[in-house]
Amino acid sequence: MPKMKTKSSAKKRFKVSANGKVIAGQAGKRHGMIKRTKKFIRDARGSTTLSAPDAKIVKGYMPYDR
């Protein structure tokens, strides 16, 4: 059986932590920062962990990064 391929877009956007959680960058920060509130910009700093249903989908894209 041949190896499965990892989705290139997923390996660029997500990282799996040692505990198996999927880490992703915060959404909604590419453009339009003027109309965003200061609170939103503060809260959206850094990265976040995906919810369990979303993490399950992303882990299917990266079969060897579990």
Secondary structure by P-SEA (a helix, b strand, c coil): cccccccaaaaacccccccbbbbbcccccccccccccaaaaaaaccbbbbcaaaaaaaaaaccccc
